[in-house]
Amino acid sequence: MKTMLWVAAIAAIWGASHVWVRLSAPVFGAGPVAWARLAIGSGVMLLWVRFFGHSRRSSLPLRTRLVHWGVVGALNGALPFLLFAHASLYLPASYLSILNSLTPAFSALFSWLILSEPLSFRAGFGLLTGFLGVGLIEEFGPVRFDDSRVRVALMEGVGAALCYGLVGNYIKKRVPPTDPRILVAGSFGTAAILMLPVLATGTAPDPSVWSSDAGRVALLSVILLGVLSSSLAFVMYYGLLARVGPFRSSLVTQMIPVFGVLWGALWLEERITGVMLLGAGMVLFSTVMILRPASPSERLATQGDPSP
């Protein structure tokens, strides 16, 4: 029950992040919004560590830590933030959150390839149900994919989910136990530095934006993205990752559509159809199925009989 509440809290924040991206990217541009998320998230964690300390010091040399921070920052921050920000110019927040929920599929694939983790029948059934829910919304939802820009945005969302699915396994396989706040601060700070050339290619918004309601809402959205979505939620996620592993922790993203559809309807007045509600319900059901602890018989079936 505690794990489910933890998952729901993270999903609620990340579901709202797609709304905040939709409000800020058209005003400031995809690159600046992605960079700001990284910079603010890293800064918040540095301040937190500075004033409250951290529990675990790494024994790794600085060069190794920088490599880990660069890989994690790219796969868990720079690339998906940029892809989702650009996709938000053409897709509603509810669709962005739905695409985000493809992460467990990629996580399961990489868990099998990298960590050799088997799947129980119940977990596989839950994963299939989640896929069907996502596919139902994509096929019969209100957005049509006739425009090539919309199709590109769709592929960008899929690419972002692939990055998220890969990075959890990389952390589990390669990164030694680390204080989540240090990992967020180091990886996002490194990614923000690497993204500076992208930021330099952008154009400054019109000065009149700062005095408009849209500009103020966009600025608040960027702040919320950095403080809540790119710092607090990631610390919570890394803690969950350490407890339950990359596959189960990635199931946070299967609950994101539930909140993404809700927040999109409340804040952006995006249309909710019966098909979207049905698909979101299937996604939630799949998450409950996969997060339930495996029974002894299921563990034996997936791991094989250890007796000679």
Beta strands, then each sheet from edge to edge (+ up, - down):
end
